[in-house]
Amino acid sequence: MGEERHVRLFKNGRNQAVRIPVEFELPGDEAIMRKEGDRLITEPAKKSDLLDWLKTIEPWDEEFPDVDEDLLPVEDVEL
């Protein structure tokens, strides 16, 4: 197990809080917290963008259908 340090809990309004020592400081301004049994796990929130999401999806193997000429506008449309 890694480094550990004794910390104090305190109340912040109706919430319980803990001051994170500098050696455990997380990057950014958001984190993910979850409970596993008696353990409270806090980890940095990973910023996600469209490119990150696109990397996770499966390739599209099907062919795209041809555009039906009847669905195209009859007259020019000014954009």
Secondary structure as UniProt FT lines:
FT   STRAND          9..12
FT   TURN            13..14
FT   STRAND          15..18
FT   HELIX           22..24
FT   STRAND          31..36
FT   TURN            37..38
FT   STRAND          39..44
FT   HELIX           50..56
FT   HELIX           69..71
//
